[in-house]
Amino acid sequence: MIDFDPAVYDFSVPDYFLHTASIRFEPSNRYSLTLGVRNVFDRKPPKITSEDPFVNTIANVPLQAGFDVRGRTFFVNAQAKIF
């Protein structure tokens, strides 16, 4: 078992909430258009602390990025029913 020194590694992070908003238009039964934004307030993800330069500090666990690191993004979705 690997023993981590709590003075060197702190894998806890504060609560982190993202907000997404979208609106959908349906001018007929055959067509729809959805517009939206993810991470409305452009929140940066929390970071873990580590004195080890080989530990990824973007996520709340080492060696992965469990949070949205891109920031605010926009999306468009268009749908058409063929039949």
DSSP file (Angstrom, degrees, kcal/mol; ACC not computed):
  #  RESIDUE AA STRUCTURE BP1 BP2  ACC     N-H-->O    O-->H-N    N-H-->O    O-->H-N    TCO  KAPPA ALPHA  PHI   PSI    X-CA   Y-CA   Z-CA
    1    1 A M              0   0    0      0, 0.0     2,-0.4     0, 0.0     0, 0.0   0.000 360.0 360.0 360.0 136.2    0.0    0.0    0.0
    2    2 A I        -     0   0    0      2,-0.0     2,-0.6     1,-0.0     0, 0.0  -0.722 360.0-149.6 -87.3 131.5    1.3    3.5   -0.9
    3    3 A D        -     0   0    0     -2,-0.4     2,-0.5     2,-0.0    -1,-0.0  -0.908   8.2-154.8-105.9 118.3    1.2    5.9    2.0
    4    4 A F        -     0   0    0     -2,-0.6     3,-0.0     5,-0.0    -2,-0.0  -0.792  16.1-129.1 -94.8 130.7    0.7    9.6    0.9
    5    5 A D    >>  -     0   0    0     -2,-0.5     4,-2.3     1,-0.2     3,-1.7  -0.676  12.1-146.8 -75.5 118.1    2.0   12.3    3.2
    6    6 A P  T 34 S+     0   0    0      0, 0.0    -1,-0.2     0, 0.0    -2,-0.0   0.721  97.3  62.6 -62.9 -18.6   -1.0   14.7    3.8
    7    7 A A  T 34 S+     0   0    0      1,-0.1     3,-0.1     3,-0.0    -2,-0.0   0.765 113.1  34.8 -73.8 -23.7    1.5   17.6    4.0
    8    8 A V  T <4 S+     0   0    0     -3,-1.7    43,-1.1     1,-0.2     2,-0.5   0.808 122.8  40.7 -97.0 -37.6    2.5   16.9    0.4
    9    9 A Y  E  <  +A   50   0A   0     -4,-2.3     2,-0.4    41,-0.2    -1,-0.2  -0.959  52.0 172.9-120.8 125.9   -0.8   15.8   -1.2
   10   10 A D  E     +A   49   0A   0     39,-1.7    39,-1.7    -2,-0.5    -3,-0.0  -0.892   2.8 177.4-128.4 101.4   -4.2   17.3   -0.5
   11   11 A F        +     0   0    0     -2,-0.4     2,-0.3    37,-0.2    37,-0.1   0.288  46.4 105.8 -90.5  10.4   -6.7   15.7   -2.9
   12   12 A S        -     0   0    0     37,-0.1    37,-0.2    35,-0.0    35,-0.1  -0.682  45.6-177.6 -91.2 146.6   -9.8   17.5   -1.5
   13   13 A V        -     0   0    0     -2,-0.3     3,-0.1    35,-0.1    35,-0.1  -0.944  29.3-101.5-135.8 157.0  -11.4   20.4   -3.5
   14   14 A P        -     0   0    0      0, 0.0    -1,-0.0     0, 0.0     0, 0.0  -0.275  57.2 -72.8 -71.8 166.2  -14.3   22.7   -2.7
   15   15 A D        -     0   0    0      1,-0.0     2,-0.4     2,-0.0     0, 0.0  -0.269  50.7-159.4 -57.3 146.6  -17.7   22.1   -4.3
   16   16 A Y        -     0   0    0     -3,-0.1     2,-0.4     2,-0.0    -1,-0.0  -0.970  10.6-178.1-139.2 116.2  -17.8   23.0   -8.0
   17   17 A F        -     0   0    0     -2,-0.4     2,-0.3     2,-0.0    26,-0.1  -0.938   6.1-166.3-119.6 139.1  -21.0   23.8   -9.9
   18   18 A L        -     0   0    0     -2,-0.4     2,-0.4    24,-0.0    -2,-0.0  -0.909  10.5-146.2-118.1 151.1  -21.4   24.6  -13.6
   19   19 A H        -     0   0    0     -2,-0.3    21,-2.7     2,-0.0    20,-0.4  -0.960  10.7-169.6-120.5 136.4  -24.5   26.1  -15.2
   20   20 A T        -     0   0    0     -2,-0.4     2,-0.4    18,-0.2    18,-0.2  -0.967   3.3-172.0-122.9 139.2  -25.7   25.3  -18.7
   21   21 A A  E     +B   37   0B   0     16,-2.3    16,-2.6    -2,-0.4     2,-0.3  -0.988   8.7 167.7-132.0 141.8  -28.5   27.2  -20.5
   22   22 A S  E     -B   36   0B   0     -2,-0.4     2,-0.4    14,-0.2    14,-0.2  -0.987  18.5-155.4-149.1 158.6  -30.2   26.4  -23.8
   23   23 A I  E     -B   35   0B   0     12,-2.8    12,-2.6    -2,-0.3     2,-0.4  -0.995  11.3-153.9-135.5 141.5  -33.2   27.4  -25.8
   24   24 A R  E     -B   34   0B   0     -2,-0.4     2,-0.4    10,-0.2    10,-0.2  -0.960   2.2-161.3-123.1 133.3  -35.0   25.4  -28.5
   25   25 A F  E     -B   33   0B   0      8,-3.2     8,-2.4    -2,-0.4     3,-0.1  -0.931   7.3-178.1-110.5 133.3  -37.0   26.6  -31.4
   26   26 A E        +     0   0    0     -2,-0.4     6,-0.2     6,-0.2    -2,-0.0  -0.764   7.0 172.2-129.4  86.1  -39.5   24.4  -33.2
   27   27 A P  S    S-     0   0    0      0, 0.0     2,-0.3     0, 0.0     5,-0.1   0.749  74.2  -2.5 -68.3 -21.2  -41.0   26.3  -36.1
   28   28 A S  S    S-     0   0    0      3,-0.9     3,-0.2    -3,-0.1    -3,-0.0  -0.911  83.0 -92.5-152.7 178.8  -42.8   23.1  -37.3
   29   29 A N  S    S+     0   0    0     -2,-0.3     3,-0.0     1,-0.2    52,-0.0   0.642 122.1  49.8 -72.1 -13.8  -43.1   19.4  -36.5
   30   30 A R  S    S+     0   0    0      1,-0.1    51,-2.6    50,-0.1     2,-0.4   0.697 107.8  49.6 -98.5 -22.3  -40.2   18.7  -38.9
   31   31 A Y  E     + C   0  80B   0     -3,-0.2    -3,-0.9    49,-0.2     2,-0.3  -0.915  52.7 169.1-126.4 145.7  -37.5   21.2  -37.8
   32   32 A S  E     - C   0  79B   0     47,-2.1    47,-2.7    -2,-0.4     2,-0.4  -0.989  12.2-163.3-149.2 152.9  -35.9   22.3  -34.6
   33   33 A L  E     -BC  25  78B   0     -8,-2.4    -8,-3.2    -2,-0.3     2,-0.4  -0.994   5.5-165.8-138.5 127.7  -32.9   24.4  -33.6
   34   34 A T  E     -BC  24  77B   0     43,-3.0    43,-2.6    -2,-0.4     2,-0.4  -0.965   5.1-176.0-118.1 130.1  -31.2   24.4  -30.2
   35   35 A L  E     +BC  23  76B   0    -12,-2.6   -12,-2.8    -2,-0.4     2,-0.3  -0.956  19.1 147.0-121.2 141.5  -28.8   27.1  -29.1
   36   36 A G  E     -BC  22  75B   0     39,-2.2    39,-2.3    -2,-0.4     2,-0.4  -0.979  36.8-131.2-163.5 176.0  -26.9   27.0  -25.8
   37   37 A V  E     -BC  21  74B   0    -16,-2.6   -16,-2.3    -2,-0.3     2,-0.3  -0.997  15.3-150.5-139.9 132.6  -23.9   27.8  -23.7
   38   38 A R  E    S+ C   0  73B   0     35,-3.0    35,-1.7    -2,-0.4   -18,-0.2  -0.804  83.0  17.7-100.3 146.2  -22.1   25.4  -21.3
   39   39 A N  S >  S-     0   0    0    -20,-0.4     3,-2.2    -2,-0.3    -1,-0.2   0.979  75.9-170.1  57.1  60.7  -20.3   26.8  -18.2
   40   40 A V  T 3  S+     0   0    0    -21,-2.7   -20,-0.1    -3,-0.3    -2,-0.1   0.834  81.0  43.2 -52.1 -42.4  -22.3   30.1  -18.4
   41   41 A F  T 3  S-     0   0    0    -22,-0.2    -1,-0.3    30,-0.0    -2,-0.1   0.322 108.0-122.6 -92.4   8.5  -20.2   31.9  -15.8
   42   42 A D    <   -     0   0    0     -3,-2.2     2,-0.2     1,-0.2    -2,-0.1   0.900  41.0-173.1  53.6  49.0  -16.8   30.6  -17.2
   43   43 A R        -     0   0    0    -26,-0.1    -1,-0.2    28,-0.1    28,-0.2  -0.529  18.5-133.5 -75.0 136.3  -15.8   29.0  -13.9
   44   44 A K        -     0   0    0     -2,-0.2    25,-0.1     1,-0.1    -1,-0.0  -0.663  29.7-106.3 -84.7 145.2  -12.3   27.6  -13.7
   45   45 A P        -     0   0    0      0, 0.0    -1,-0.1     0, 0.0     2,-0.1  -0.359  36.3-104.5 -70.7 152.5  -12.1   24.1  -12.1
   46   46 A P        -     0   0    0      0, 0.0     2,-0.4     0, 0.0    21,-0.1  -0.372  35.2-137.9 -70.5 157.0  -10.7   23.7   -8.6
   47   47 A K        -     0   0    0     13,-0.1    11,-0.2    -2,-0.1     2,-0.2  -0.917   3.2-132.1-119.0 143.7   -7.1   22.3   -8.3
   48   48 A I        -     0   0    0      9,-0.9     2,-0.4    11,-0.7   -37,-0.2  -0.492  29.8-117.8 -79.5 162.4   -5.6   19.8   -5.9
   49   49 A T  E     +A   10   0A   0    -39,-1.7   -39,-1.7   -37,-0.2     2,-0.3  -0.832  41.0 158.5-103.1 144.3   -2.4   20.8   -4.2
   50   50 A S  E     -A    9   0A   0     -2,-0.4   -41,-0.2   -41,-0.2   -42,-0.1  -0.930  37.2-158.2-162.5 136.5    0.8   18.8   -4.7
   51   51 A E  S    S+     0   0    0    -43,-1.1   -42,-0.1    -2,-0.3    -1,-0.1   0.498  74.3  98.4 -90.2  -5.3    4.4   19.5   -4.3
   52   52 A D    >   -     0   0    0    -44,-0.3     3,-1.5     1,-0.1   -44,-0.0  -0.741  65.7-153.2 -84.4 119.0    5.1   16.6   -6.7
   53   53 A P  T 3  S+     0   0    0      0, 0.0    -1,-0.1     0, 0.0    -2,-0.0   0.638  91.6  61.2 -68.6 -11.8    5.8   18.0  -10.2
   54   54 A F  T 3  S+     0   0    0      2,-0.1     2,-0.5     9,-0.0     9,-0.1   0.357  83.5  94.3 -96.1   5.7    4.6   14.8  -11.9
   55   55 A V  S <  S-     0   0    0     -3,-1.5     2,-0.4     7,-0.1    -5,-0.1  -0.873  77.0-128.8-101.4 125.3    1.0   15.0  -10.4
   56   56 A N        -     0   0    0     -2,-0.5     3,-0.3     1,-0.1     8,-0.2  -0.584  21.2-169.9 -69.2 122.0   -1.6   16.6  -12.6
   57   57 A T        +     0   0    0     -2,-0.4    -9,-0.9     1,-0.2    -1,-0.1   0.228  64.2  88.7-102.4  14.8   -3.3   19.2  -10.4
   58   58 A I  S    S+     0   0    0    -11,-0.2    -1,-0.2     6,-0.1     7,-0.1   0.867  88.4  45.1 -77.8 -36.9   -6.2   20.0  -12.7
   59   59 A A  S    S-     0   0    0      5,-0.6   -11,-0.7     2,-0.3     6,-0.1  -0.381  88.8-111.2-100.9 178.1   -8.6   17.3  -11.3
   60   60 A N  S    S+     0   0    0     -2,-0.1     5,-0.1   -13,-0.1   -13,-0.1   0.361 106.4  49.8 -91.3   6.6   -9.5   16.2   -7.8
   61   61 A V  S >  S-     0   0    0      3,-0.3     3,-0.8    -5,-0.1    -2,-0.3  -0.981  98.1-100.4-135.0 148.9   -7.6   13.0   -8.5
   62   62 A P  T 3  S+     0   0    0      0, 0.0    -5,-0.1     0, 0.0    -7,-0.1  -0.309  96.1  20.8 -69.8 153.9   -4.1   12.6   -9.9
   63   63 A L  T 3  S+     0   0    0     -7,-0.2     2,-0.3     1,-0.1    -6,-0.1   0.677 109.9  69.6  67.6  24.3   -3.5   11.7  -13.5
   64   64 A Q  S <  S-     0   0    0     -3,-0.8     2,-0.6    -8,-0.2    -5,-0.6  -0.985  71.7-128.5-156.9 164.0   -6.8   12.8  -15.0
   65   65 A A        +     0   0    0     -2,-0.3     4,-0.1    -7,-0.1    -8,-0.0  -0.846  30.1 169.0-115.2  91.9   -8.8   15.9  -15.8
   66   66 A G        +     0   0    0     -2,-0.6     2,-0.2    -5,-0.2    -1,-0.1   0.488  57.9  69.3 -82.4  -3.6  -12.2   15.2  -14.3
   67   67 A F  S    S-     0   0    0    -21,-0.1     2,-0.8    -3,-0.1    -8,-0.0  -0.712  97.0 -92.1-113.5 163.7  -13.4   18.7  -14.7
   68   68 A D        +     0   0    0     -2,-0.2     3,-0.2     1,-0.2    -2,-0.1  -0.657  42.8 174.8 -73.5 109.9  -14.3   20.9  -17.7
   69   69 A V        +     0   0    0     -2,-0.8    -1,-0.2     1,-0.2    -3,-0.0   0.439  63.9  74.0 -99.3  -0.6  -11.0   22.6  -18.5
   70   70 A R  S    S-     0   0    0      1,-0.3     2,-0.2   -26,-0.0    -1,-0.2   0.688  85.5-149.1 -86.2 -18.7  -12.2   24.4  -21.7
   71   71 A G        +     0   0    0     -3,-0.2    -1,-0.3   -28,-0.2     2,-0.2  -0.529  56.5   6.8  83.7-155.6  -14.2   27.1  -19.9
   72   72 A R  S    S+     0   0    0     -2,-0.2     2,-0.3   -32,-0.1   -33,-0.2  -0.420  70.4 178.1 -67.4 131.2  -17.3   28.6  -21.5
   73   73 A T  E     -C   38   0B   0    -35,-1.7   -35,-3.0    -2,-0.2     2,-0.3  -0.966  17.4-144.2-133.5 152.6  -18.4   26.9  -24.8
   74   74 A F  E     -C   37   0B   0     -2,-0.3     2,-0.3   -37,-0.2   -37,-0.2  -0.824  16.0-168.2-113.2 152.5  -21.4   27.5  -27.1
   75   75 A F  E     -C   36   0B   0    -39,-2.3   -39,-2.2    -2,-0.3     2,-0.4  -0.989  12.4-164.7-143.3 153.9  -23.3   24.9  -29.1
   76   76 A V  E     -C   35   0B   0     -2,-0.3     2,-0.4   -41,-0.2   -41,-0.2  -0.998   6.9-172.8-134.2 135.3  -25.9   24.7  -31.9
   77   77 A N  E     -C   34   0B   0    -43,-2.6   -43,-3.0    -2,-0.4     2,-0.4  -0.979   2.3-172.3-132.3 119.7  -27.9   21.7  -32.7
   78   78 A A  E     -C   33   0B   0     -2,-0.4     2,-0.4   -45,-0.2   -45,-0.2  -0.931   5.5-173.5-112.7 135.1  -30.2   21.6  -35.8
   79   79 A Q  E     -C   32   0B   0    -47,-2.7   -47,-2.1    -2,-0.4     2,-0.4  -0.975   8.6-177.7-130.0 142.9  -32.6   18.7  -36.5
   80   80 A A  E     -C   31   0B   0     -2,-0.4     2,-0.6   -49,-0.2   -49,-0.2  -0.991  21.8-138.1-138.1 129.6  -34.7   17.8  -39.4
   81   81 A K        -     0   0    0    -51,-2.6    -2,-0.0    -2,-0.4   -52,-0.0  -0.770  14.0-170.3 -87.2 124.2  -37.1   14.9  -39.6
   82   82 A I              0   0    0     -2,-0.6    -1,-0.2     1,-0.1   -52,-0.0   0.882 360.0 360.0 -82.0 -41.1  -36.9   13.3  -43.1
   83   83 A F              0   0    0    -53,-0.0    -1,-0.1     0, 0.0    -2,-0.1   0.382 360.0 360.0-117.1 360.0  -39.9   10.9  -42.7
